[in-house]
Amino acid sequence: MLERAKQELRKKINDDKLVENLFSSFQKISEEFVAQKPVDLLQNTGLFVESALRIAEHFVLGAHTPLGSKFDIDICIQKLEKASGLDGLRIHLARLSRSIYDFRSRKKSVHLKAVDPQIIDANLIFNISTWIIIEILKESGIKNPEDAIRLLFTRKIPLVQSVGGIFRTTNPKLSGTQRILLLLYSVPDGLSEDQLLESTRQKIKNKDHLKKNLKNMDSNDLIHKLADNRWTLFGQGFGEAEKIIEKFA
């Protein structure tokens, strides 16, 4: 779903790198939100905002500031607000983008200590970033954006969390295969068999059981084994993981 939306957006904007920057930075924000790493999340905010504003430029103004060129977000926002049409992009997206842009440089020392302020910042940034990318999909004119939007919205209820450096799924009803798909969806760089076994031991009891699951999933083009022996999602695996998220999130 998301991959299809990304491909259609590439055709609309004719700038593959810009679209990739938008989705990859949002993916990192999502990953760090799920993993509860607010500092790492904040570091991806700048690229996401600049990518979103360039895309808003393209749809509202008919052209966007090329990557590699000097980009002033305040000047961009002023131009968008003075234009007409697509209020969601030129007004709401622009102002929300500005509101989260500077969080990436915020320091803990300026906050009260009773609650970790960066966790609060991370929640705000994740939710605004999700709204922004949904608005881009809605206003871009791509076909049938509803499924991708529904998936993005369900990510607000994480099904994978990091506990002591170990990724765990949060729904006990998930099968072993479903757990593996969600874990690999949440960790794009892949996981080793030892990591997968540790993460799924509530459902998959031993390494032989895990290997059987992995072999079946590999033969069905859902996962792929990398050169360093980590497993990652492949082919239909992305779509299957997204179906699980839609069902259980």
N, C-alpha and C positions, 0 to 999 in steps of 0.2 A: 504493500500500500504506500508506504513512505517512499520507497524507491521509485514507484511509478509517478508519484507526485513530483519527485525531484527531477525525473527525466522530462516531464512535461514543462516544468518551470525552466529548465535549461533551454528548451526550444523557444519559450516566450522571451527570455532575456538575452539569449545568444552569448552567454558568458559562463562557461562551465565552471571556471574557478570560483567565481563569485557565489554561485549556487552551492558549490561544494563547501565554501567557507561558512555559509549560513547554516547548512545542515550539520557539518562536522562540529562547529562551535556549539550548536544547540545540543548535539549528542553528548559532547563533553560536559556541558552544564547539567544535562539530565543524569549522566553517570555519576558526577561528583555529588549531585543532590541525593541520589539513591545511596551512595557510599558514605554520605554524611561527611564530606570533605569541603567545608565552605570556603576555605582559602583557595583551594584549587578551582572551585567553581567560579570564584570572583575573577580569576585570571583569564577566563574565557569570555568574560562579558564584553570587553572592548571589541574583539573581532566580531562577535555576534551583532552588536549594535551597529557597527560600521557597515556590516554586510546587509543588515535589514534596511538601513537608511538608503543605501545605494539601490537596493531593489525597489524601495518606495519611490525613489527618484525616477527609476526607469518607467514605472507604471503611471506615475502622476505627471512627470515632465517629459516623458518620451525618450529620455536618455539618462545614463547614470555616469557618475564620476569614475573613470577607469581605475582599476586596481594599479597601485604603484604611483598614482598621482596624489598630490596633496589633498587631504580631505579634512575639512573643518565641519564638525557635526552641527555647530550652531548656525553657520551660514546655510548648510543644507536644510536644517529645520525651518529657517526663515523663508527660504525659497519654496519649500513645500507648503507652508501655511499661507503664502501669498497666491498659490495656485488655486485651481477650482476642481471640484469633483473628488470622488474617492476619499471622503472625509475620514474613514477608518485608517487609511494610510497616511494621509498628509497632515492630519491633526492628532488623532489618538496614538497611532504608532510612533509618530515623531516625538510627541511629548513624553510618552512612556519610555521610549528609548533614552531620552535625555535624563529621565529620572533615575535610571539604573546605571548610567554610563560611569559615574564617578565612584560607585561602590567598590570598584576593584582596587582603589588606593586607600580605602578606609582602614584605620588602625584600631585595634582593640582598646588602646589606651584612652580613646575619647568616649568610651561607653561605661555605663555602670556594670559591675561584675556579677550581679545576682543571676543573670541569665546570659549565656554566651551570645553576644550581639551578632556575631558572624553567622550563627545558625539562623537567627531572625532575618538577617540580610539575605542569606541564601534562599530561604523560603520565598521572600519577596521577589528576588531576581528570577528564580525558577518559574514562578507563576506568571510574572510579566513576560518573560521570554516565551513561555508557552502561548500566551495570548497573542504575542506579536507574530509568531510563525503561523498560527492558525489564521490570523487576519490576512497575512500574505497569501495563504492558500485560498481563502475565501474570495479575495479581490483580484487574484491573478487571472481568473478566467480558465483555469485548468478544468478538465472534465471530472465530474464526480469526486470532489474533494472530501466528501462527507466521511468516508472510511478513514482516510488519513487523519482528519480532524478528530474523529472519535478516538483513534489510537493515541494521539498526542494528549488528549484530555485525560484518558485513563492513566497515563503515566504519572499523574498527580497522586496516585495511590500505589506506591512502589510494591512490587511483588518480590523484589530481591533487596536484601540489606547486607551490609558488611558488619560482622561481629568479630572483634579481635583480629581483624585482617582476613577473616574467612567469610566468603559470600554464602548466604543462606537464603532459600526461598521462604516466604512467609505464610503460605497456604498449605496446611497438612493434607489437603485433598489431591494435591498434584502427584501425578505418577512420576516414576524415575525419569522417563524420557522427557516429560514436560519440564521437570526441574533442570535437566541438562540444557534444554533449549533456552530456558529463561536465563540461566546462568551465563551461557555463551552470548546471548543477546545483550546482557548487561556488561559484559567484559569483551569488547571488540578485539582486543589484543590476544584473546584466547586463554585457555586454562589447561594445565597439565592434568594427566589422569589422577595423580595424587591429590591435586586441588579439587577436582570434580568428585572424587571419592569422599573426601573430607566434607564437602559441601552437600552431599546427597546421602550420607550414611544413615539417615533416618528411614530412607526408602530402599537404597541400594546397599546390600549388606557386605559385599566383598568385591575384590578387584575383578574376579572372574565374571560376576554379575554385571559390573560396570562395562567390562570389555565387550560383553555380549550386546549390551545396549548400544555402545558406540559403533560396533560392527554393523548392526542393523540400521542405525541412523546414517552411517556412512554409505551403505549400499543403496539407501533411498535418497542420496544426494541432499541430505540435510546438514551435514557437518563435513569438515575437511581437516586432516591432520597436517600441520605445518612442519617445516624442516627441523624445528627445534622440539618436536613431539608435543607441542600444545595443540589442542583442538579448538577450532573456530567455526562459526556458522558458515553455511555455504548453500547456494541454490535456494531450494524451497524452504530451507531452515528459517529464513527471516520471516516469511509469510506465516509459517506454522507457529513461531514464537509470538507473533503479533495476534494471531487468533487466540492463543492462550491468555494473553494480556487482556484482550477484549472480553473473554469469558469470565475470568477470575478477578480482574482488578476491581 
